[in-house]
Amino acid sequence: MASHPLHIASKHRQSWLSTFLTLGFLCFGLCLLFWNECCIIRAASFLAETMKNVVTLPSALSLVESNNGKLVHLSGVIYTDEPFVVNEYGIAVSAVKLKHRVQMYQWVQEHRSEYEDGGNDNITTHYIYFTDWKDKLINSSLFFIRPGHENPRKLPRKTKVFISERVTIGKFSLSSALKQKFNNFVIFTSDERPEQRHIKLHSGLYYHCHDVWHPEVGDIRIQFSYAGMAGEYVTILAKQVGVELQPFELPTGEVIAEIRPGSWSIKEMFHQDHSAQWGLRWTYRALGWLCVFLGTNCSSTFLYLLVCRYSNRTTPATSCLTSMKLTFSVSLSLFVISMSWLWYKPILGLTIFVAAVSPAIYVIFKYNLSETQKLL
C-alpha cells in the first residue's frame, strides 16, 4: 500500500539533516579513499622508478666513471677531515655535525581567565610569573606587569649547528644536501671539567652562572650534541656526480637522498619504508569506508522516502539500501579504489571494479529471477 503524499512530504522535510550528514560523510570518505590510493600509487611508482635506476656498488671504494649521473647504493664508514674543537669547554669530537644548544634563564608570563558569578561577560584574568630555562628570547616588554620581570634584550650566545667541511665515505665525498641528512643528535660532554670558574658542568650541561642551584635571570647554559660520528658505518642512496654524492631526482619529480646507519640492502631499505606506511594506509582505508558506511546509513531513509514518493512498491535499490547497507558501502568504496588504480594497473583496477559491482549485479539478477518465477 502506497504512503499518503502528505505523510511522505512531512518525513521528507524532516530528512534534510540526514541529507547534509550524508553528503558530508560520503564526500569526506570518498575523497579520503581516493587520496589514500593516489598516495599508494605514487609510492609504488616511486619504488619502481628507483629500482629501475639504482646501481648497487660492491663497496664504497668502487668509483666507476660509467656510473656518473646514476643513482648508486653503497655502504661504508664515514670520515671527517678535522674534529670539532671547543677549547673553552674541553670539547673535541669528530662528527658530521656539532650542535650548541643555548638556553637562558628568563621570566615567563602565563595568564589564567576565570568566569565570575555574573555570567560570561565578567571575566577576571590572573597573570602568573615564574623563571625557567628557555631556548628563545622572551620579550618582557609585552608583559602585563613589567617592573620586576625584566628579561635581557638579547641572547649572549645563540644556538648553532656546525657542519664539517669535508665528509667522505670510501672514495666519495658527501654534498651539503647529504650532510644535512644527519639529524640523529647524541648528547655528550667532555671528560674534563672546564678550567674557567664561571663555567660549571652539571648533568651534561655547561652553566655560565655563579650558582647552578640558584641561577639568576640572564644566566645561560649550553648543551653539546653531535650527529654522524666519524667511523660510523652507514648506507647511502644518492646520485654519483664525479666523486661527490648528491640528491637524485626522478622523472616523477621525487628526490632521493637517503642515509641510514648500518648496512642495508636496497630491498631491505624499501621494505622497511613499505612496512612503516602499510599500517597507516590501511587505517586510512578503514576510516574512509567507515565514513561511507555512515553516509549510507544517513541516506537510506531519505532515498527510501524519495522512492516511495514516486512508486507504489519497493524496488531493488530500496531493498539494497535498507537491508544491504554494509554491502553497498563496501561496493562504493571498492568502486572509488578501482578508479584510482585503472590507469596505473588496469588489470588490478578492473578486478577491484568487478568486485565492487558484483553485489549490485547479484541483486538485480535475483530480482529479475523472482519476477520471472512470478510470471511463470
VENUR-V913046 format. One line per field, one symbol per residue. phi: phi as a letter, one per 30 degrees, with the letter a starting at -180 (. if undefined). psi: psi as a letter, one per 30 degrees, with the letter a starting at -180 (. if undefined). Layout:
BEGIN
phi = ???
psi = ???
END
This chain:
BEGIN
phi = .dddedddddddddcdddddddddddddddddddddddddddddddddddddcdbdddadcdccddddicdcbbblccbbdbddbbdecicabcadbbccccbbdbdbcbbbcbcdddkddcccccccbacadbdcdcdddcddcdeibdcedaddbcdbbccddbbbbiccccddddddddbddcdabddcddddddcbcbhibcccadbddbdcejdbbbbcbbbiddjddbcbbacdbicccbdccdedjdccabbbdjcbdddddddddddddddddddddddddddddddddddddddddddddcbcbdceddddddcbddddddddddddddddceddbeddddddddddceeddddddddddddddddd
psi = kklkeeeeeeeeefgeeeeeeeeeeeeeeeeeeeeeeeeeeeeeeeeeeefefkjkkflffijkffgkflklklkakklleklkkjeeggkjkjlekkkjjkkkjlkkkkkkkkklffaffjkkkkkkklklkkelkkjffglejekfhkllflkfllkljkkkekkljbgklkleeefffjgikkklllfkkkfkefkkkkhgkjkilejefillkfllkkkkllkikkfkklkkjakkjcgkklkkklfffkkkjkkkkakkleeeefeeeeeefeeeefeeeeeeeeeeeeeeeefeeeeeeeefeglglkleeeeeeefheeeeeeeeeeeeeeeefeeejeeeeeeeeeeefeeeeeeeeeeeeeeeeee.
END
